[in-house]
Amino acid sequence: MIKAVTGTKDILPADIPKWRYLESLVTKIMKQFNYKEIRTPVFEETALFARGIGEATDIVGKEMYTFLDKSQTSVTLKPEMTASVVRSFIEHSMEKKQSLNKLFYISPMFRQEKPQAGRLRQFHQFGAEALGSNNPALDAELIIIPFWILKSLGLKNLTVKLNSLGVPKSRENYKKVLKEFLQSKIKDLSEDSRKRFDTNILRIFDSKDERDQQILSNAPLLLEYLDNASLEHFEKVKQLLLSAGVPFEIDAKLVRGLDYYTHTTFEIISGSIGSQSALCGGGRYDLLIKELDGSDTPGVGFAAGIERILLACENEKVLSLNEESLDLFVVTIDENLYKTAFEYSLFFRMQGLTVEMDYLNRSVKAQMREANKLNAAYVLFVGGEEYIRGEIILKNMKGSEQFTFRKTELDKVYQKIISG
């Protein structure tokens, strides 16, 4: 038997209502903030991610699904969305059509990671990017949006972690200080952290190794080395979040290792899903668009993991949706009236009702069991003595009342169903 590839997962019909609800909530709240949806191809040229994420990162170095197409071009299934959105922004000269572009997405992503709870090789994210302004209000907005979405789902066990990376100049000064601090301890660092010491020293803070974290517990902090303009930007973001009622805590070790990241960085953490606790992360990247050969345009954004969010909802026992139901089940009493039952079903579907009928030539009793299983509000009987008299019977499955109509009175049947 062929099974789904390791690290991928089927989203079955029983799970779809929760996905649709979350997607509709995302779309609704994005619209409230005037973000427009964008959809980019599922794969891009590999060079985009090497430059847009960073060749020294684990994503590019270890996790991407990369292959040569028939033209011998190296392409990659997208492991994240920001680089794709920025590529589209540059390619279509969006800044010439509008000074500020506020974009959102819901999309699958691909990373060849070790599968575990909340981490799949094909996973889904929603997120947003605001391109064209360095206003700290946008930093705050792009924290408020996912916070509202997560709270609207009913999640309570949330923590917003916040930090500032400042600007590259002050960050370079800090890197020198950090290097001096770690120089004498380098032999005690994990293998990954020793590599990062030379290639991307800030990413040592991302290490999950307990020994690394113990060493870093006394390390100097980037916040202590920021210039006044960066501190002022950070203070404005904090004040805007406080005014919006979004609680947060400062995490001075929350960093991004690449030079094009600037100012605000944040994560929203759930205490309900174990080690893969980050539901959402983002921040400002004022230098990325220029890095990818676009104009000098500031940007800020976030991405949130749908599977992790739904896992948190499951663990907190929130997002309880009403059971899916049918408006009408058409019961065929006489086999020779199958075509009539089919035509009736189409008529009510054309009126906008959710309708099912029997396709398995089952007994009336079995059809009624199916109607109950599908949580049908009404059943319409087609056949029997009533039909010979020119009548059809509509039954309310909740109260068991029955209503008789002429075969030609389908409009009246419809009115009865929608009026309850």
Residue pairs with C-beta under 8 A, 6 or more apart in sequence:
4 10
5 121
6 115
6 121
7 112
7 113
7 115
7 120
7 121
7 122
8 120
8 121
8 122
9 120
9 122
9 307
11 19
17 321
17 324
18 310
18 313
18 319
18 321
19 306
19 310
21 319
21 321
22 126
22 153
22 306
22 309
22 310
22 319
23 106
23 126
25 149
25 152
25 153
26 104
26 106
26 126
26 149
27 37
27 106
29 145
29 148
29 149
29 152
30 37
30 104
30 128
30 145
33 102
33 141
33 145
34 102
35 102
35 103
35 104
35 128
35 130
35 145
36 101
36 102
36 103
36 104
37 103
37 104
37 105
37 106
38 85
38 88
38 103
38 104
38 105
39 105
39 107
40 78
40 81
40 84
40 85
40 87
40 88
40 105
40 107
41 78
41 84
42 77
42 78
42 107
42 108
43 75
43 76
43 77
43 78
44 75
44 76
44 78
44 83
44 84
44 87
45 73
45 74
45 75
45 76
46 64
46 66
46 74
46 75
46 76
47 74
48 76
48 83
48 84
48 87
48 292
49 59
49 60
49 64
49 76
49 78
49 79
49 80
49 83
50 60
51 83
51 291
51 292
52 82
52 83
52 86
52 87
52 288
52 291
52 292
53 59
53 60
53 79
53 80
53 83
53 258
54 60
54 200
54 257
54 258
55 61
56 196
56 199
56 200
56 203
56 257
57 200
57 203
57 257
57 258
59 79
59 80
59 111
62 112
63 79
63 111
63 112
63 113
64 76
64 77
64 79
64 110
64 111
64 112
65 76
65 77
65 79
65 110
65 111
65 112
66 74
66 75
66 76
67 74
67 75
67 76
68 74
68 75
69 75
77 109
77 110
78 84
78 107
78 109
78 110
79 109
79 110
79 111
80 109
80 125
80 303
81 105
81 107
81 109
81 125
81 127
81 129
81 303
82 127
82 129
82 285
82 288
82 301
82 303
83 292
85 103
85 105
85 129
85 131
85 301
86 129
86 131
86 288
86 289
86 292
86 294
86 299
87 292
88 94
89 95
89 101
89 103
89 131
89 289
89 294
89 297
90 289
90 292
90 293
90 294
94 101
94 131
95 101
95 131
95 132
95 294
95 295
95 297
98 132
99 132
99 133
100 130
100 131
100 132
100 133
101 129
101 130
101 131
101 132
102 128
102 129
102 130
102 131
103 128
103 129
103 130
103 131
104 126
104 127
104 128
104 129
105 125
105 126
105 127
105 128
106 124
106 125
106 126
106 306
107 124
107 125
107 126
108 122
108 123
108 124
109 122
109 123
109 124
109 125
110 121
110 122
110 123
111 121
111 123
112 121
113 119
113 121
115 121
116 275
116 276
117 273
117 274
117 276
117 311
118 273
118 274
118 276
118 305
118 307
118 308
118 311
119 276
120 307
123 305
123 306
123 307
124 305
124 306
124 307
125 303
125 304
125 305
125 306
126 303
126 304
126 306
127 282
127 301
127 302
127 303
127 304
128 142
128 145
128 301
128 302
129 299
129 300
129 301
130 138
130 141
130 142
130 299
130 300
130 301
131 289
131 297
131 298
131 299
132 297
132 298
132 299
133 298
134 284
134 286
134 298
136 233
136 234
136 236
136 237
136 240
136 263
136 264
137 236
137 240
138 300
139 233
139 237
139 240
139 263
139 264
139 283
139 284
139 300
140 236
140 237
140 240
140 241
140 244
140 246
142 282
142 300
142 301
142 302
143 160
143 162
143 237
143 241
143 246
143 248
143 264
143 266
143 268
143 282
143 302
144 241
144 244
144 246
145 302
146 268
146 279
146 280
146 282
146 302
146 304
147 158
147 160
147 246
147 268
149 304
150 158
150 268
150 279
150 280
150 304
150 309
151 158
153 309
153 313
153 318
153 319
154 313
154 316
154 318
154 319
155 270
155 272
155 309
155 312
155 313
155 316
155 318
156 316
156 318
157 270
157 271
157 272
157 312
157 316
158 268
158 269
158 270
158 271
158 279
159 249
159 268
159 269
159 270
159 271
160 241
160 246
160 247
160 248
160 249
160 266
160 267
160 268
160 269
161 248
161 249
161 250
161 251
161 254
161 266
161 267
161 268
161 269
162 237
162 238
162 241
162 248
162 249
162 250
162 251
162 254
162 264
162 265
162 266
163 222
163 223
163 250
163 251
163 252
163 253
163 254
163 255
163 264
163 265
163 266
164 222
164 223
164 226
164 230
164 231
164 233
164 234
164 237
164 263
164 264
164 265
165 171
165 222
165 255
165 256
165 261
165 262
165 263
165 264
165 265
165 283
165 284
166 222
166 225
166 226
166 227
166 230
166 231
166 262
166 263
167 227
167 229
167 230
167 262
167 263
168 259
168 262
168 287
169 227
170 225
170 226
170 227
170 230
171 202
171 222
171 225
171 259
173 225
174 220
174 222
174 225
175 201
175 202
177 220
177 225
178 201
178 202
178 219
178 220
179 197
179 201
181 219
181 220
182 189
182 197
182 201
182 204
182 215
182 219
185 215
186 194
186 197
188 211
188 215
189 197
189 204
189 209
189 211
189 212
189 215
190 207
190 209
190 211
190 212
192 207
192 209
193 204
193 207
193 209
193 212
196 203
196 204
196 207
196 257
197 204
200 257
200 258
201 257
202 222
202 255
202 256
202 257
203 255
203 257
204 212
204 216
205 216
205 253
205 254
205 255
206 255
206 257
207 213
207 216
216 253
221 252
221 253
222 252
222 255
223 250
223 252
226 234
230 263
233 263
233 264
234 263
234 264
237 263
237 264
238 248
241 248
248 266
251 267
254 265
254 266
254 267
255 265
256 265
256 283
259 287
260 285
260 286
260 287
260 288
260 290
260 291
261 283
261 284
261 285
261 287
261 288
262 284
262 285
262 286
262 287
263 283
263 284
263 286
264 283
264 284
264 300
265 281
265 282
265 283
265 284
266 281
266 282
266 283
266 302
267 278
267 280
267 281
268 278
268 279
268 280
268 281
268 304
269 277
269 278
269 279
270 277
270 278
270 279
270 308
270 312
271 277
272 311
272 312
272 315
272 316
273 279
273 308
273 311
273 312
273 315
276 308
278 305
278 308
279 304
279 305
279 308
279 309
279 312
280 302
280 303
280 304
280 305
281 302
281 303
282 300
282 301
282 302
282 303
283 300
283 301
283 302
284 298
284 299
284 300
285 299
285 300
285 301
286 298
286 299
288 299
289 295
289 296
289 297
289 298
289 299
290 296
290 297
310 319
313 319
323 375
324 375
325 354
325 374
325 375
325 376
325 377
326 354
326 355
326 356
326 371
326 374
326 375
326 376
326 377
327 348
327 353
327 354
327 355
327 376
327 377
327 378
327 417
328 348
328 353
328 354
328 355
328 356
328 376
328 377
328 378
328 379
328 380
328 417
329 355
329 356
329 357
329 367
329 370
329 371
329 374
329 376
329 378
329 379
329 380
330 341
330 344
330 345
330 348
330 355
330 356
330 357
330 358
330 379
330 380
330 382
331 341
331 357
331 358
331 364
331 367
331 368
331 371
331 379
331 380
331 381
331 382
332 338
332 341
332 357
332 358
332 367
332 382
332 383
333 364
333 381
333 382
333 383
333 384
333 387
334 382
334 383
334 384
334 387
335 361
337 382
337 383
337 387
340 382
341 357
341 358
341 382
342 357
344 380
344 382
344 410
345 355
345 356
345 357
347 410
348 355
348 410
348 413
348 414
348 417
349 355
351 414
353 414
353 417
353 418
356 370
356 371
356 374
356 376
358 367
358 370
362 370
368 379
371 379
371 397
372 397
376 397
377 396
377 397
377 398
377 417
378 394
378 395
378 396
378 397
378 417
379 394
379 395
379 397
380 392
380 393
380 394
380 395
380 413
381 387
381 392
381 393
381 394
381 395
382 392
386 392
386 393
386 404
387 407
390 406
390 407
391 404
391 405
391 406
391 407
392 404
392 405
392 406
392 407
392 413
393 402
393 403
393 404
393 405
394 402
394 403
394 404
394 405
394 413
394 416
394 417
395 401
395 402
395 403
396 402
396 403
403 416
405 412
405 413
405 416
